[in-house]
Amino acid sequence: MTASITRRGFLAAGAVGAAMVG
């Protein structure tokens, strides 16, 4: 796995979490 995939996954999870919370 590459850093780009990990970073993208992390950002995606953060965006989804923020959307669900707010």
N, C-alpha and C positions, 0 to 999 in steps of 0.2 A: 504494500500500500504506500502511496506517495503522500507528501505533506499537503499537496493541493486537495486531494480527496478528503483528507482528515479535516482540513480547514473548512472546506465547503460544507462538509457534513455538520461541523460544529456550528457554523453560521446558520445553516438551515434549521438546526435544532433550536438555536437561540431565537430565530425569527418566529418559528412555530410557537415556541413557549411564550414569547412576548404577545403574539396575536391572541393566544388562548387566554392569557391573563388579562390583557387590556382590551 
